[in-house]
Amino acid sequence: MSNAPTDSSPTNPAPIPALSGAEDDLGLGHLLEMREAPIELFQRIKDECGEVGECDWAGTKVVMLSGPEAQEAFFRAPDSQLDQGAAYPFMKPIFGEGVVFDLPVEQRKSTLRTQALKDEHMRGHAEVIARETEAMCDRLGEEGEIDLLDFFGELTTYTSTATLIGQEFRDDLAKKGNEFAQAFQGVERGTDAFAYVNPYMNLPSFRDRDAAREQLVELITDILDTREEEERRCRDLLAVMDSLIEPNGDKKFSRSEITGMIIGMMLAGHHTSQGAAAWTLIELLRNPDANKKIVEELDAIYADGRQVSFQSLREIPLLEGALKETLRMHPPLIILMRKVMKDFNYKNYTIEEGKLVAVSPATSNRDPDYFPNPNSYDIERYLGDRREDARNPWAWIPFGGGRHKCVGSAFALMQLKGIFSILLRHYEFEAAQPDHTYANDHSKMVVHLKQPCRVRYKRRQNVTVDSATASALKAREEEEAAARPFRVIVDKDLCQGHAVCTGEAPEVFELGEDGEVQLSQEEPRRELRRKVEQAAQYCPNHVIRIEDL
């Protein structure tokens, strides 16, 4: 049942419970607590106030919604009521004027959607990701020590730029060494919680942000100037953006605006993957039994010498479970916000225009009502009948939900599966520092691991395939669900137009002129059931449902 908010106000709206402890001499309310211990703050709001509770960030009132029912209402609300862009003032100096969050809603949506994330293009990305990972492994050699954030930061920068922007841009970056990755990290440091007071305050983190952004503009400008000097005709996304011309003959985008759009794509394709990859390896070191099962799974799948490909990455259930479990326990964004553009009504509460309303993946993903033993790293939560992510789509929200769910979620999972399909077959790893020192820095809105976060590695020798694992994988591949008559239901309100379904079952799904999925038949032939089940399984937003007739 949908709990989308309505325009009608409750007859006698209840006062929104206010969190205790807001009084302080500086008038900062809960802002310092938000900056120093945000997850504990969100949990405290839930424990004290229940589904709806209000805190104070230096005079800015923020209403937290907790629980799947309230979170569904949050994610289903239209942009005209809950606006995402207006809730993130600190992103404007990062992206720049006229880019992403500084655009009207419809322009913002079209900017974030990129053809590189469509299913037809995704099918070619796996080989690129594998090639980049193999190249990084060649540089590692036989054994040594790496900082996980640096290693995965560089790797995901190359994989994301090569796939989302173009191989030519990735090759140009290689000539710059690690300048781009380091500057990008500097920009991310500008997401300090003090940005809610003033994103232009004279703080070291904001000064670093501005200097790093200027450096990125210089890097992009230098790449484009060099192409012109060398008379190179490139066809990547960077070249396309630079070539667009207004009717008056002026360039459509300045170099600063192009840089802002590149930053937006990199936040979607690089940041999530960098942090999730680092935390996945840390959690596998903490859980050696899970690590052993995944390595055996990978050895069996690739025992016949096949290469990493889009198809080979489809069915790696234990590795996928490990990645999803990492994202559940260590979501890259711990809070998702909207600004209330007109009164938002939920049950007997009215959240007034002008306030911020938010949900927290960090607390939702560890709700024991939906994730038993929530602090346990259980890679089998997502197998068989458990499917705790699909069963609780409004509780399992590391990528958000609804129409504003991260458009790069499917790409992120594929990228991570490709990286670990190679890395775990080549190397064994062990911790290089005390376990408690692997922790997140929560002082920034864009969460990252604290550094150092180092591990040691050594190349694996004499790889053998466990016969029981190989037999189980073969049985799973051969198993087909009994063909039963069925009906297909699509929640169009949540569709983002990834077009995964049209690739899996083109007989049943097609894209309409608006870029959203359409059903060519609601009750397909029985023999199409397996295809439709795969379409439902791989849909990033889980908008497809199958009902038996």
C-alpha positions as CSV (number, residue, x, y, z in Angstrom):
1,M,0.0,0.0,0.0
2,S,1.4,3.4,-1.0
3,N,1.8,6.1,1.6
4,A,2.3,9.0,-0.7
5,P,1.5,12.3,1.1
6,T,-1.7,14.1,0.2
7,D,-2.5,17.8,-0.3
8,S,-5.2,17.7,2.4
9,S,-4.1,18.6,5.9
10,P,-5.0,16.5,8.9
11,T,-8.1,18.0,10.7
12,N,-6.2,18.3,14.0
13,P,-2.5,17.9,13.1
14,A,-0.3,16.6,16.0
15,P,2.7,18.6,17.0
16,I,6.0,17.1,15.6
17,P,8.0,15.7,18.5
18,A,11.2,17.7,19.1
19,L,14.5,16.0,20.0
20,S,15.9,16.9,23.3
21,G,19.3,18.6,23.8
22,A,19.0,21.5,21.4
23,E,19.9,24.2,23.8
24,D,23.4,25.6,23.6
25,D,25.1,28.9,24.1
26,L,26.2,29.3,20.4
27,G,22.7,28.6,19.0
28,L,24.0,25.6,17.0
29,G,21.3,23.3,18.2
30,H,22.2,19.7,17.2
31,L,24.6,20.8,14.5
32,L,27.8,19.8,16.4
33,E,26.2,16.4,17.3
34,M,25.4,16.0,13.6
35,R,29.0,16.8,12.6
36,E,30.6,14.5,15.3
37,A,28.2,11.6,15.7
38,P,25.5,11.8,13.0
39,I,24.3,8.1,13.0
40,E,23.9,8.2,16.8
41,L,21.9,11.4,16.4
42,F,19.6,9.8,13.8
43,Q,19.1,6.8,16.0
44,R,18.4,9.0,19.0
45,I,15.7,10.8,17.0
46,K,14.0,7.5,16.1
47,D,14.2,6.2,19.7
48,E,12.9,9.4,21.3
49,C,10.4,10.6,18.8
50,G,9.3,7.5,16.7
51,E,8.4,7.8,13.0
52,V,8.6,11.6,12.9
53,G,11.0,13.8,14.9
54,E,12.5,17.2,14.5
55,C,16.1,18.4,15.2
56,D,17.7,21.8,14.9
57,W,20.8,22.6,12.8
58,A,21.7,26.1,13.8
59,G,18.2,27.3,13.3
60,T,17.4,25.1,10.3
61,K,14.6,22.7,11.3
62,V,15.1,19.2,10.0
63,V,12.3,16.6,10.3
64,M,13.6,13.0,10.3
65,L,11.2,10.2,9.0
66,S,12.0,6.7,10.2
67,G,10.6,3.3,9.2
68,P,9.6,1.9,5.8
69,E,6.1,3.4,5.8
70,A,7.3,6.9,6.4
71,Q,10.3,6.5,4.1
72,E,8.0,5.3,1.3
73,A,6.0,8.5,1.6
74,F,9.2,10.5,1.5
75,F,10.5,8.8,-1.7
76,R,7.1,8.9,-3.5
77,A,6.5,12.6,-2.9
78,P,6.6,14.6,-6.1
79,D,9.4,17.1,-6.7
80,S,6.9,20.0,-6.5
81,Q,6.4,19.1,-2.9
82,L,9.8,17.7,-1.7
83,D,12.6,19.2,-3.8
84,Q,16.0,17.4,-3.7
85,G,18.1,20.2,-5.2
86,A,17.0,22.8,-2.7
87,A,18.0,20.6,0.2
88,Y,21.7,20.6,-0.7
89,P,23.1,24.1,-0.5
90,F,26.7,22.8,-0.1
91,M,26.5,21.2,-3.6
92,K,26.3,24.5,-5.5
93,P,29.9,25.5,-4.9
94,I,31.0,22.0,-5.7
95,F,29.1,21.6,-9.0
96,G,29.1,25.3,-9.8
97,E,26.4,27.7,-11.0
98,G,23.9,26.4,-13.6
99,V,24.9,22.7,-13.0
100,V,22.9,19.8,-11.6
101,F,21.4,21.1,-8.3
102,D,21.3,24.7,-9.5
103,L,19.0,23.7,-12.4
104,P,15.1,23.4,-12.5
105,V,13.8,20.0,-11.6
106,E,13.2,18.7,-15.2
107,Q,16.6,19.9,-16.4
108,R,18.3,18.3,-13.4
109,K,16.7,14.9,-14.2
110,S,17.9,15.0,-17.8
111,T,21.4,16.0,-16.8
112,L,21.8,13.1,-14.4
113,R,20.5,10.6,-16.9
114,T,23.3,9.5,-19.2
115,Q,23.1,7.0,-22.1
116,A,26.1,5.2,-20.5
117,L,23.8,3.9,-17.8
118,K,21.3,2.4,-20.3
119,D,21.2,-1.4,-20.5
120,E,22.5,-1.5,-24.1
121,H,25.7,0.4,-23.1
122,M,26.1,-1.4,-19.7
123,R,26.6,-4.6,-21.6
124,G,29.9,-3.3,-22.9
125,H,31.2,-1.8,-19.7
126,A,32.2,-5.1,-18.0
127,E,35.2,-5.7,-20.4
128,V,36.4,-2.2,-19.8
129,I,36.2,-2.6,-16.0
130,A,38.0,-6.0,-16.2
131,R,40.8,-4.5,-18.4
132,E,41.4,-1.6,-16.0
133,T,41.5,-3.9,-13.0
134,E,43.9,-6.3,-14.7
135,A,46.2,-3.3,-15.4
136,M,46.1,-2.3,-11.7
137,C,46.9,-5.8,-10.7
138,D,49.9,-5.9,-13.1
139,R,51.2,-2.7,-11.3
140,L,50.8,-4.4,-7.8
141,G,53.2,-7.2,-8.6
142,E,53.6,-10.3,-6.4
143,E,53.1,-8.8,-2.9
144,G,53.1,-5.5,-1.0
145,E,50.9,-3.1,0.9
146,I,48.3,-0.6,-0.3
147,D,46.0,2.0,1.2
148,L,42.5,0.9,0.2
149,L,41.0,4.4,-0.3
150,D,43.9,5.4,-2.5
151,F,43.9,2.1,-4.5
152,F,40.2,1.9,-5.1
153,G,40.0,5.7,-5.6
154,E,42.4,5.5,-8.5
155,L,40.9,2.3,-9.9
156,T,37.3,3.5,-9.8
157,T,38.4,6.9,-11.3
158,Y,39.7,5.0,-14.3
159,T,36.8,2.6,-14.7
160,S,34.2,5.3,-14.2
161,T,35.8,7.8,-16.6
162,A,36.4,5.1,-19.3
163,T,32.8,3.9,-19.2
164,L,30.7,6.9,-18.2
165,I,32.7,9.6,-20.1
166,G,34.8,7.7,-22.6
167,Q,38.1,5.9,-23.2
168,E,39.7,9.0,-24.7
169,F,39.1,11.0,-21.6
170,R,40.4,8.2,-19.4
171,D,43.6,8.0,-21.6
172,D,44.0,11.8,-21.3
173,L,43.7,11.5,-17.5
174,A,46.5,8.8,-17.4
175,K,48.9,11.4,-18.7
176,K,48.0,13.6,-15.7
177,G,49.1,10.9,-13.2
178,N,47.0,11.0,-10.0
179,E,46.2,14.7,-10.2
180,F,42.5,14.3,-11.1
181,A,41.8,11.7,-8.3
182,Q,43.5,13.9,-5.7
183,A,41.6,17.0,-6.8
184,F,38.4,15.2,-6.8
185,Q,39.0,14.0,-3.2
186,G,39.6,17.7,-2.3
187,V,36.3,18.7,-3.7
188,E,34.5,16.0,-1.7
189,R,36.0,17.5,1.5
190,G,33.8,20.5,1.0
191,T,30.7,18.6,2.2
192,D,31.3,19.6,5.8
193,A,28.1,19.8,7.9
194,F,28.8,23.5,8.6
195,A,27.7,24.1,5.0
196,Y,24.2,24.2,6.4
197,V,25.1,27.3,8.2
198,N,27.0,28.9,5.3
199,P,28.7,26.9,2.5
200,Y,31.0,29.9,1.8
201,M,32.4,30.2,5.4
202,N,36.2,30.8,5.7
203,L,36.9,27.2,6.8
204,P,40.0,25.1,5.8
205,S,37.7,22.4,4.2
206,F,35.9,25.0,2.1
207,R,39.1,26.6,1.0
208,D,40.4,23.2,0.0
209,R,37.2,22.5,-1.9
210,D,37.4,25.7,-3.9
211,A,41.1,25.2,-4.7
212,A,40.5,21.6,-5.8
213,R,37.6,22.7,-8.0
214,E,39.8,25.3,-9.7
215,Q,42.4,22.6,-10.2
216,L,39.8,20.4,-11.9
217,V,38.7,23.2,-14.2
218,E,42.4,23.7,-15.1
219,L,42.8,20.0,-15.8
220,I,39.7,19.8,-18.0
221,T,40.7,23.0,-19.8
222,D,44.2,21.7,-20.4
223,I,42.9,18.4,-21.8
224,L,40.5,20.2,-24.2
225,D,43.2,22.8,-25.3
226,T,45.7,20.0,-25.9
227,R,43.2,18.2,-28.1
228,E,42.7,21.3,-30.1
229,E,46.5,21.9,-30.5
230,E,47.0,18.3,-31.6
231,E,43.9,18.6,-33.9
232,R,42.5,15.4,-32.3
233,R,38.8,14.7,-33.1
234,C,37.5,12.9,-30.1
235,R,34.1,11.4,-29.7
236,D,33.8,11.0,-25.9
237,L,31.2,12.8,-23.7
238,L,33.7,15.5,-22.9
239,A,34.1,16.4,-26.5
240,V,30.4,16.3,-27.1
241,M,29.8,18.8,-24.2
242,D,32.5,21.1,-25.5
243,S,31.2,21.1,-29.0
244,L,27.6,22.1,-28.3
245,I,26.8,25.6,-29.7
246,E,24.0,28.1,-28.9
247,P,22.0,29.7,-31.7
248,N,24.1,32.9,-31.3
249,G,27.3,30.9,-32.0
250,D,28.5,30.9,-28.3
251,K,29.6,27.7,-26.6
252,K,26.6,26.1,-24.8
253,F,28.8,25.2,-21.7
254,S,31.8,27.0,-20.2
255,R,34.8,24.9,-19.0
256,S,33.5,25.5,-15.4
257,E,30.1,24.1,-16.3
258,I,31.6,21.1,-18.1
259,T,33.8,20.4,-15.0
260,G,30.6,20.6,-12.8
261,M,28.9,18.0,-14.9
262,I,32.0,15.7,-14.8
263,I,32.0,16.1,-11.0
264,G,28.3,15.1,-10.9
265,M,29.0,11.9,-13.0
266,M,32.0,11.0,-10.9
267,L,30.2,11.4,-7.6
268,A,27.6,8.8,-9.0
269,G,30.1,6.5,-10.6
270,H,33.2,6.8,-8.4
271,H,32.4,7.8,-4.8
272,T,30.0,4.9,-4.0
273,S,32.2,2.3,-5.6
274,Q,35.4,3.6,-4.0
275,G,34.0,3.4,-0.4
276,A,32.0,0.2,-1.0
277,A,35.0,-1.6,-2.5
278,A,37.3,-0.6,0.5
279,W,34.7,-1.6,3.1
280,T,33.9,-4.9,1.2
281,L,37.5,-6.0,1.5
282,I,37.7,-4.9,5.2
283,E,34.5,-6.9,6.0
284,L,35.8,-10.0,4.1
285,L,39.0,-9.8,6.3
286,R,36.8,-9.6,9.4
287,N,34.6,-12.6,8.1
288,P,37.0,-15.2,6.7
289,D,34.3,-17.8,6.2
290,A,32.4,-15.5,3.9
291,N,35.6,-14.6,2.1
292,K,36.4,-18.3,1.6
293,K,32.9,-19.0,0.1
294,I,33.2,-16.1,-2.3
295,V,36.7,-17.1,-3.5
296,E,35.4,-20.6,-4.1
297,E,32.4,-19.3,-6.0
298,L,34.6,-17.2,-8.2
299,D,37.2,-19.9,-8.9
300,A,34.4,-22.3,-9.9
301,I,32.7,-19.8,-12.2
302,Y,35.9,-18.9,-14.0
303,A,37.4,-22.4,-13.9
304,D,36.8,-22.9,-17.7
305,G,38.9,-19.9,-18.5
306,R,36.1,-17.6,-19.5
307,Q,36.7,-13.9,-19.3
308,V,34.9,-11.4,-17.1
309,S,31.9,-10.2,-19.2
310,F,28.4,-8.7,-18.7
311,Q,26.9,-12.2,-18.7
312,S,29.5,-13.7,-16.4
313,L,28.7,-11.0,-13.8
314,R,25.0,-11.7,-13.8
315,E,24.9,-14.7,-11.5
316,I,27.5,-14.4,-8.7
317,P,25.1,-14.6,-5.8
318,L,27.6,-14.8,-2.9
319,L,29.8,-11.9,-4.2
320,E,26.7,-9.8,-4.9
321,G,25.4,-10.6,-1.4
322,A,28.7,-9.4,0.1
323,L,28.5,-6.2,-1.8
324,K,24.9,-5.6,-0.8
325,E,25.7,-6.4,2.8
326,T,28.6,-3.9,2.7
327,L,26.3,-1.2,1.3
328,R,23.7,-2.1,4.0
329,M,26.2,-1.7,6.8
330,H,28.3,1.1,5.3
331,P,26.0,3.2,3.1
332,P,27.9,5.9,1.2
333,L,25.3,8.6,2.2
334,I,24.0,8.4,5.7
335,I,21.3,11.0,5.2
336,L,19.0,11.8,2.3
337,M,17.2,15.2,2.3
338,R,14.5,17.2,0.6
339,K,13.2,20.7,1.1
340,V,9.5,21.1,1.8
341,M,8.2,23.3,-1.0
342,K,4.5,23.0,0.1
343,D,3.1,21.5,3.3
344,F,3.9,17.7,3.5
345,N,1.3,15.6,5.3
346,Y,2.1,12.2,6.7
347,K,-0.5,10.5,8.9
348,N,-1.5,13.0,11.6
349,Y,1.5,15.3,11.0
350,T,2.0,18.3,8.8
351,I,5.6,19.3,8.0
352,E,5.5,22.9,7.0
353,E,6.8,24.5,3.9
354,G,10.4,25.7,4.2
355,K,11.6,22.9,6.5
356,L,14.0,20.1,5.6
357,V,12.7,16.5,5.7
358,A,15.1,13.6,5.7
359,V,15.6,9.8,6.0
360,S,18.7,8.0,7.1
361,P,20.0,4.9,5.2
362,A,22.5,4.3,8.1
363,T,19.7,3.7,10.7
364,S,17.1,2.2,8.3
365,N,19.6,-0.5,7.0
366,R,20.2,-1.7,10.5
367,D,16.6,-1.8,11.7
368,P,16.3,-5.2,13.5
369,D,12.6,-5.4,12.5
370,Y,13.6,-5.9,8.9
371,F,17.2,-7.1,9.1
372,P,17.6,-9.8,11.8
373,N,21.0,-9.5,13.6
374,P,21.6,-6.2,11.9
375,N,25.2,-5.8,13.0
376,S,26.2,-9.2,11.6
377,Y,27.8,-9.4,8.2
378,D,25.5,-12.0,6.6
379,I,26.1,-12.4,2.8
380,E,23.2,-14.9,2.5
381,R,20.5,-12.3,3.4
382,Y,19.9,-11.8,-0.3
383,L,19.6,-15.4,-1.4
384,G,16.6,-17.6,-2.1
385,D,13.4,-16.7,-0.2
386,R,15.2,-14.3,2.1
387,R,15.9,-11.5,-0.4
388,E,15.9,-8.9,2.4
389,D,16.6,-6.1,0.0
390,A,13.7,-6.8,-2.4
391,R,11.4,-7.8,0.4
392,N,12.0,-4.5,2.2
393,P,12.6,-2.0,-0.6
394,W,11.7,1.0,1.6
395,A,13.9,-0.2,4.5
396,W,17.0,-1.3,2.4
397,I,17.9,2.1,1.0
398,P,21.7,2.4,0.5
399,F,21.0,3.9,-2.9
400,G,17.9,5.8,-1.8
401,G,14.5,4.9,-3.4
402,G,11.8,6.0,-5.8
403,R,12.5,8.2,-8.8
404,H,15.5,9.8,-7.1
405,K,17.2,6.5,-6.4
406,C,20.8,6.7,-7.4
407,V,20.7,6.3,-11.2
408,G,24.1,4.6,-11.1
409,S,23.1,1.8,-8.6
410,A,23.2,-0.9,-11.3
411,F,26.5,0.4,-12.7
412,A,28.0,0.5,-9.2
413,L,27.1,-3.2,-8.5
414,M,28.4,-4.3,-11.8
415,Q,31.6,-2.3,-11.4
416,L,32.2,-3.8,-8.0
417,K,31.5,-7.4,-9.1
418,G,33.9,-6.9,-12.0
419,I,36.7,-5.6,-9.8
420,F,36.4,-8.3,-7.2
421,S,36.0,-11.1,-9.8
422,I,39.6,-10.3,-10.7
423,L,41.1,-9.0,-7.5
424,L,40.0,-12.0,-5.2
425,R,41.2,-14.6,-7.8
426,H,44.6,-12.9,-8.1
427,Y,45.4,-12.0,-4.5
428,E,45.1,-12.9,-0.8
429,F,44.8,-10.1,1.7
430,E,45.4,-9.4,5.4
431,A,45.0,-6.5,7.7
432,A,48.0,-4.2,8.1
433,Q,46.6,-2.2,11.1
434,P,44.4,-2.8,14.1
435,D,40.8,-3.7,13.2
436,H,39.3,-0.8,15.2
437,T,41.2,1.7,13.1
438,Y,39.1,0.9,10.0
439,A,36.4,3.5,10.5
440,N,34.4,6.2,8.6
441,D,34.9,9.9,8.9
442,H,31.4,11.2,9.5
443,S,32.3,14.9,9.7
444,K,31.4,15.2,6.0
445,M,28.1,14.7,4.4
446,V,29.8,12.5,1.7
447,V,31.2,9.8,4.0
448,H,34.7,8.3,3.5
449,L,37.0,6.0,5.3
450,K,39.5,7.5,7.6
451,Q,43.1,7.1,6.4
452,P,45.3,5.3,6.7
453,C,43.3,2.1,5.8
454,R,46.0,-0.2,4.8
455,V,46.1,-3.9,3.9
456,R,48.8,-6.4,2.8
457,Y,48.4,-8.5,-0.3
458,K,50.1,-11.6,-1.8
459,R,49.5,-13.3,-5.2
460,R,47.6,-16.6,-4.9
461,Q,49.3,-19.8,-5.9
462,N,48.0,-23.2,-7.1
463,V,44.3,-22.2,-7.4
464,T,42.0,-25.2,-7.3
465,V,38.3,-25.5,-7.8
466,D,36.1,-27.1,-5.1
467,S,34.0,-29.8,-6.8
468,A,31.0,-29.3,-4.6
469,T,30.9,-25.6,-5.3
470,A,31.2,-26.2,-9.0
471,S,28.4,-28.8,-9.0
472,A,26.1,-26.5,-7.0
473,L,26.8,-23.7,-9.5
474,K,26.1,-25.9,-12.5
475,A,22.8,-27.2,-10.8
476,R,21.7,-23.6,-10.2
477,E,22.4,-22.7,-13.9
478,E,20.4,-25.6,-15.1
479,E,17.5,-25.1,-12.8
480,E,14.5,-23.5,-14.4
481,A,11.3,-22.5,-12.6
482,A,8.2,-24.4,-13.5
483,A,6.2,-22.5,-16.1
484,R,3.1,-21.1,-14.5
485,P,0.6,-18.6,-15.9
486,F,1.4,-15.1,-14.6
487,R,0.7,-11.4,-14.8
488,V,3.2,-8.6,-14.9
489,I,2.7,-5.4,-12.9
490,V,5.0,-2.3,-13.3
491,D,5.2,0.5,-10.8
492,K,5.7,3.3,-13.4
493,D,6.0,5.9,-10.6
494,L,9.5,4.5,-9.7
495,C,10.8,3.7,-13.2
496,Q,14.1,5.5,-14.1
497,G,14.3,4.2,-17.7
498,H,17.4,2.0,-17.2
499,A,15.8,-0.3,-19.8
500,V,17.3,-3.5,-18.2
501,C,13.9,-5.1,-18.7
502,T,13.9,-4.5,-22.5
503,G,17.2,-6.3,-22.7
504,E,16.0,-9.3,-20.7
505,A,12.5,-9.7,-22.1
506,P,12.0,-7.5,-25.2
507,E,8.8,-9.5,-26.0
508,V,7.2,-8.1,-22.9
509,F,8.8,-4.7,-22.2
510,E,9.5,-1.7,-24.4
511,L,10.4,2.0,-23.7
512,G,7.8,4.7,-24.4
513,E,8.5,8.1,-25.9
514,D,8.9,9.4,-22.3
515,G,11.8,7.0,-21.7
516,E,9.8,4.9,-19.2
517,V,8.9,1.2,-19.5
518,Q,5.7,0.1,-21.2
519,L,4.1,-3.4,-21.2
520,S,3.4,-4.9,-24.6
521,Q,1.5,-7.6,-22.8
522,E,0.3,-7.9,-19.2
523,E,-0.2,-11.7,-19.3
524,P,2.8,-13.1,-21.3
525,R,3.1,-16.6,-22.5
526,R,4.3,-19.1,-19.9
527,E,7.6,-19.8,-21.6
528,L,8.5,-16.1,-21.2
529,R,8.3,-16.4,-17.4
530,R,12.1,-16.9,-16.8
531,K,12.9,-13.9,-18.9
532,V,10.4,-11.7,-17.0
533,E,11.8,-13.0,-13.7
534,Q,15.3,-12.0,-14.7
535,A,14.0,-8.6,-15.7
536,A,12.4,-8.2,-12.3
537,Q,15.5,-9.4,-10.5
538,Y,18.0,-7.1,-12.3
539,C,15.7,-4.0,-12.4
540,P,17.7,-1.4,-10.3
541,N,14.6,0.1,-8.9
542,H,12.6,-3.2,-8.4
543,V,9.6,-1.7,-10.3
544,I,8.5,-5.1,-11.8
545,R,6.3,-7.5,-9.9
546,I,5.0,-11.0,-11.0
547,E,1.7,-12.4,-9.8
548,D,0.6,-16.0,-10.4
549,L,-2.7,-16.5,-12.1
